[in-house]
């Protein structure tokens, strides 16, 4: 402690920022460089994982929010997210996500449970039955009303991008009490200054256009966003939030019911 007290304030701030934001990214980049993940969309596997049954075999309504590590060097920083749903007795799944070419909002552009750049998707919410039936109209309305749905609207950083889209939908369905993981770069994009409730509706947030933000909430825990990179603490399910790695700690359960 004495050593830190002797450091000039500017040096101490630089050291803290490096430790929280740059060091994890450097470590994540090293893992990527030594790994064998696909370097290009051309040689990546986009096929179904078989996680979901055929829609006609699953009679109940269902809503699932997926994330999957994105490809190339972007995978060092971020995951991609999308939403899958089906109404009761529907004969097919419907997948909504946003990409950076053409008209951003895509419907069934890939298998509902498909790999993303060869990476297995992870469900962060999976709600079935009457709860899902109540959510679906709100989700579909939020998709329809998404304001950045036109060609040219997409920006990879700080947004609006694929995660900005999913976050915008989640803000309209706070019954889920859900927020995207901290390494979903673009989830914090806001058009201008924002002060109000967090995405989950369980906390408060100050946000400057997605470039910088601070959050305190039951679902979000404590988060500091700097240039789209997020560091913080998960208080509900103890863990660390680190740029590139996302969340490290006690496994967070998949949201399977509406927040009460």
Buried (B, 14 or more C-beta within 10 A) or exposed (E): EEEEEEEEEEEEEEEEBEEBBEBBBEBBBEEBEEEEBBBEEEEBEEEEBEBBEEBEEBEBBBBBBBBBBBBBEBBBBBBBBBBBBBBBEBEEBBBBBBBEEEEBBBEEBBBBBBBBBBBEBBBBBBBBEEBBBBBBEBBBEBBEEBEBBEEEBBBBBBBBBBBBBBBBBBBBBBBBBBBBBBBBBBBBBBEEEBEEBBBBBBBEBBBBBBBBBBBBBBBBBBBBBBEBBBBBBBBEEEBBBBBBBBBEEEEBEBBEBBBE
